[in-house]
Amino acid sequence: MNFLSLLSQDGASAKIASQGAHVCSWIPAGGSEQLFMSKSSAFQDGVAIRGGVPVVFPQFSNQGTLPKHGFARTSEWKLLQTGLAEHGAAVAVYELRENIARLTIWPHVFRAQLRISILGNALQMALEVENTGDTNFSFTTALHTYLAVEDIANVSLHGLQGLHYRDTVSGADHCLEADPFLRISGETDRIYGYAPAQLELHQPHQRTIIRNNGFADAVVWNPGAGAAKINDMHAGGEQHMLCVEAATILRPLSLAPGESWGASQTLEIVSALD
Ligand SMILES: O=P(O)(O)OC[C@H]1O[C@H](O)[C@H](O)[C@@H](O)[C@@H]1O
């Protein structure tokens, strides 16, 4: 597995694994690490990385016949381009296409592209999928972002009030999020439909603005005590992470030959004093 380091002109940095085009680390300019990475993650070819930003494609979780969360996160992506862009942002563009192995489990011809860009206090990840074949296909997808948090007990997630969600833990559907913000006090695994353009994760020292452009759903996941059963999660790791995922799951996407779809998630750190 190869790693690429990005450094923007203003000092923001990121580390990306070629497997999965997986952002493993992101440090905003003058800031500290913002992505959670399990100390027990194997970093082994073909094994999913526990932390950072896994790209889920073309299947979310076990909602189909493919391996969990699809094959994109365990596949080697091709680096198409990297360098400095407008205003000194550092950019990397990765691509994944069909190959013989993938065609045997998902018989569709496609091109997926992930463009990662960092500048100042922001990280943007833009995913595109194109149907380059001659038959329709459908898929579900997510940017499975693991946000690093100082203490999960002091975190609140704002922007979900009034939305309906599927509670993956209880199996209940159409639950209403009545509270103005969500606090995490145990295993939490929810798919919110009609995700808003912006969520905010509040901690005492900072706010993380989580922008969504084009994804239909938002997933919130923390394994709580169930983390003990996740063999690549270090002890206590669940206290220091919250996944806030930009996703399209509840209504799968469908692309006709020649059609493409794109969406992005942008994270921006704002100090508590601002
Ligand atoms: O352990 P993984 O295959 O990486 O999946 C980790 C988690 O991903 C998502 O957030 C799902 O909603 C969870 O149900 C799942 O447990």
The ligand as a Gaussian input file, in Angstrom:
#p B3LYP/6-31G(d) Opt

LIG

0 1
 O      -16.661000      -2.519000      10.521000
 P      -16.989000      -1.858000       9.203000
 O      -17.254000      -2.865000       8.123000
 O      -15.916000      -0.901000       8.796000
 O      -18.312000      -1.056000       9.412000
 C      -18.395000      -0.055000      10.378000
 C      -19.772000       0.589000      10.431000
 O      -20.005000       1.260000       9.228000
 C      -21.231000       2.031000       9.170000
 O      -21.151000       3.153000       9.963000
 C      -22.434000       1.208000       9.498000
 O      -23.565000       2.016000       9.695000
 C      -22.205000       0.360000      10.729000
 O      -23.287000      -0.543000      10.885000
 C      -20.895000      -0.394000      10.643000
 O      -20.704000      -1.175000      11.786000

